Amino acid sequence: MKSEFDLTSYLGKIKKSSSYFYTFINKSSLAAGLLLLQPGEKDTQEPHDNDEIYYVISGDGFLKIKNKDYEISKDKIFFVEKNVDHYFHGNSKELKVLYFFGCPDS
């Protein structure tokens, strides 16, 4: 398993694919990835089976967790409990977010 990761290469993979995210670590005890949403692009994720952490690299908009909107901006961190509805929306700039699960990404 590699120990160093270049997010620029993963941004390129996302931009060339039909997906808006890329999981670059997917081990039994940890998953990590990059989410990239363009303005107007819909975040279609479903609730996950495990807790999740989001770290906002850049962008704006909101993260809806349950029925509450949280304003997002650079360097904010969010925790989402397992099985809770959540999604990003309302960004007017390109949104880049790192995500982490304490399990494999399924």
C-alpha positions in Angstrom: 0.0 0.0 0.0 1.4 3.4 -0.9 1.9 6.1 1.7 1.8 9.2 -0.3 -1.1 10.5 -2.4 -1.4 13.3 -5.0 -4.9 14.8 -5.1 -4.2 16.4 -8.4 -4.1 13.1 -10.2 -7.4 12.0 -8.6 -9.1 15.3 -9.7 -8.0 14.3 -13.2 -9.5 10.9 -12.9 -12.8 12.3 -11.7 -12.9 14.9 -14.5 -12.4 12.1 -17.1 -15.1 9.9 -15.6 -18.9 10.0 -15.2 -18.5 10.0 -11.3 -18.1 13.0 -9.1 -15.9 11.1 -6.5 -12.9 8.8 -6.3 -12.0 6.6 -3.4 -8.2 6.3 -3.3 -7.8 4.3 -0.1 -10.1 1.4 0.4 -8.9 -0.9 3.2 -10.9 -2.9 5.8 -10.3 -0.3 8.5 -10.3 3.0 6.5 -11.5 4.5 3.2 -10.6 7.9 1.9 -11.5 9.7 -1.2 -12.1 13.0 -3.0 -15.4 14.5 -4.0 -15.6 17.1 -6.8 -18.9 18.8 -7.5 -19.4 21.5 -10.2 -22.0 24.3 -9.7 -25.4 22.8 -10.5 -24.2 19.2 -10.3 -26.3 17.0 -8.1 -24.9 15.0 -5.2 -26.7 11.7 -5.4 -25.2 9.9 -2.4 -27.3 7.8 -0.2 -26.9 7.3 3.6 -23.8 5.2 4.4 -23.5 2.1 6.7 -20.7 3.8 8.6 -19.8 7.2 10.1 -18.1 9.7 7.8 -15.9 12.7 8.0 -15.8 15.5 5.4 -13.0 18.0 5.1 -13.7 20.9 2.7 -10.7 21.8 0.6 -12.4 24.6 -1.4 -15.7 25.7 -2.6 -19.0 27.0 -1.2 -22.6 25.9 -0.7 -24.3 23.8 1.9 -24.2 20.3 3.4 -27.6 19.1 4.4 -27.5 16.7 7.3 -30.9 15.3 8.3 -33.0 18.4 7.8 -30.5 21.1 8.6 -28.3 23.0 6.2 -24.7 23.7 7.2 -22.8 26.4 5.3 -19.6 25.0 3.9 -16.3 26.8 3.2 -12.6 26.1 3.0 -11.2 24.2 6.0 -14.5 23.3 7.6 -14.9 19.7 8.8 -18.2 17.8 9.2 -19.1 14.6 10.9 -22.1 12.5 9.5 -23.4 9.6 11.5 -24.1 6.3 9.8 -27.5 5.9 8.2 -28.2 9.6 8.2 -29.5 11.4 5.0 -27.0 14.0 3.8 -25.9 15.7 0.6 -24.0 18.7 -0.7 -26.0 21.4 -2.6 -26.1 25.1 -3.6 -22.4 25.5 -4.6 -21.7 28.4 -7.0 -18.0 27.4 -7.2 -16.3 24.1 -7.8 -16.5 22.1 -4.5 -13.6 19.8 -3.5 -14.0 17.7 -0.4 -12.0 14.9 1.2 -14.0 12.1 2.8 -13.1 9.4 5.3 -14.8 6.3 6.5 -13.7 4.0 9.3 -14.3 1.0 7.1 -14.2 0.1 3.4 -16.1 2.2 1.0 -19.0 0.1 -0.4 
